[in-house]
Amino acid sequence: MVSRAYTVTFDGIDACPIEVECAVTPGLPSFSIVGLPDKAVSEARERIRASFAALSLAMPAKRITVNLIPADRPKIGAHYDLPIALAILAEMQVCPKEAIEEAVALGELSLDGRLNSVNGALPAAIYALEQNKTLLCP
């Protein structure tokens, strides 16, 4: 099964939609992020692992694959942490998938599980309003 969360990337001051897919499948434990992530997005793996551990949540001992759609658009920044974590939590059945899919999320995770603010909340809020979705951000 695949869980989805939504966020945005920025083209100047415009917010462009990004779909975050997460699949947890049998296999050797691994965590990969695909879809043209930059270094900050790739490092989300470590921030998410540490955040989950701080909140006493165990990562599944399976193969976790996160796909950022569209794959041909560069993904830049740490604001992808929250939507990636939410997609994983939905796939782990910790959070309801329907609630996650009805929101636009952005935020950077701290190693202790706190959310840090990020730039771009206003364009994200405008996009969420246009799409009739809830905005989740610190």
LINLIN-V395058 format. One record per residue. RES is the residue in one letter. PHI is phi in degrees with one decimal (999 if undefined). OMEGA is omega in radians with two decimals (none if undefined). BURIAL is + if it has 16 or more other C-alpha atoms within 10 Angstrom, else -. Layout:
BEGIN
res = {RES:RES}
phi = {PHI:PHI}
omega = {OMEGA:OMEGA}
burial = {BURIAL:BURIAL}
END
This chain:
BEGIN
res = {M:V:S:R:A:Y:T:V:T:F:D:G:I:D:A:C:P:I:E:V:E:C:A:V:T:P:G:L:P:S:F:S:I:V:G:L:P:D:K:A:V:S:E:A:R:E:R:I:R:A:S:F:A:A:L:S:L:A:M:P:A:K:R:I:T:V:N:L:I:P:A:D:R:P:K:I:G:A:H:Y:D:L:P:I:A:L:A:I:L:A:E:M:Q:V:C:P:K:E:A:I:E:E:A:V:A:L:G:E:L:S:L:D:G:R:L:N:S:V:N:G:A:L:P:A:A:I:Y:A:L:E:Q:N:K:T:L:L:C:P}
phi = {999:-124.4:-107.2:-128.8:-133.4:-130.6:-148.2:-135.1:-118.7:-118.5:-120.2:70.4:-100.8:-89.7:-96.2:-113.1:-68.7:-130.4:-99.3:-110.0:-100.5:-133.3:-124.4:-113.5:-126.3:-62.1:141.3:-61.8:-58.3:-157.8:-144.1:-125.0:-120.3:-122.3:112.4:64.9:-79.3:-84.8:-61.7:-63.6:-70.8:-62.7:-72.9:-56.6:-52.5:-72.2:-65.2:-67.4:-56.7:-65.8:-62.9:-61.5:-63.0:-64.9:-95.9:60.7:-108.5:-90.3:-67.6:-61.5:-84.0:-139.3:-86.9:-106.7:-121.4:-113.5:-116.5:-103.8:-110.0:-80.5:-69.7:-90.4:-99.7:-60.6:-109.1:-126.0:112.6:-88.6:-69.7:-78.7:-54.3:-63.1:-63.6:-65.1:-61.4:-64.6:-63.8:-66.6:-61.6:-66.1:-68.5:-81.2:65.4:-86.9:-120.0:-68.9:-57.8:-62.0:-66.2:-66.5:-70.9:-96.1:-128.1:-110.3:-121.9:-154.5:168.3:-98.6:-89.3:-86.5:-66.2:-95.6:95.4:-73.8:-99.4:-104.6:-69.3:-136.6:-76.2:101.2:-65.0:-66.0:-61.2:-66.0:-64.6:-63.1:-62.0:-59.9:-62.3:-61.9:-92.5:58.0:-118.8:-81.1:-101.5:-113.6:-157.3:-70.3}
omega = {-3.13:3.05:-3.10:2.98:-3.08:3.08:3.13:2.91:-3.02:3.03:-2.98:3.10:3.13:3.08:3.11:-3.05:3.03:3.06:3.14:3.10:3.08:3.05:3.05:-3.03:3.08:3.12:3.11:-3.13:3.09:-3.12:-3.13:3.09:-3.13:3.12:3.10:3.09:3.01:-3.07:-3.13:3.12:3.11:3.13:3.08:3.12:-3.08:3.11:3.14:3.10:-3.11:3.12:3.12:3.14:3.14:3.13:3.14:3.04:3.13:3.04:3.10:3.10:-3.11:3.11:3.13:3.10:3.09:-3.14:3.13:-3.03:0.12:-3.03:-3.07:3.11:3.12:3.10:-3.02:3.00:-3.10:-3.12:3.09:-3.11:-3.06:3.13:3.09:3.13:3.14:3.11:3.10:3.13:3.09:3.12:3.09:-3.13:3.05:3.10:3.12:-3.11:-3.09:-3.13:-3.13:-3.10:-3.13:-3.10:2.95:-3.03:2.97:3.14:3.11:3.12:2.99:-3.14:3.11:3.08:3.10:3.05:3.08:-3.14:3.14:3.06:3.03:-3.11:-3.11:3.08:3.11:3.12:3.11:3.11:-3.14:3.12:3.12:-3.11:-3.11:3.12:3.07:3.06:3.06:3.09:3.11:none}
burial = {-:+:+:+:+:+:+:+:+:+:-:-:-:-:+:-:+:+:+:+:+:+:+:+:+:-:-:-:-:-:+:-:+:+:+:+:+:-:-:-:+:+:-:+:+:-:+:+:+:+:+:+:-:-:-:-:-:-:+:+:-:-:-:+:+:+:+:+:+:-:-:-:-:-:+:+:+:+:+:+:+:+:+:+:+:+:+:+:+:+:+:+:-:-:-:-:+:-:-:+:+:+:+:+:+:+:+:+:+:-:+:-:+:-:+:-:-:-:-:+:+:-:+:+:+:-:+:+:-:-:-:-:+:+:+:+:+:-}
END
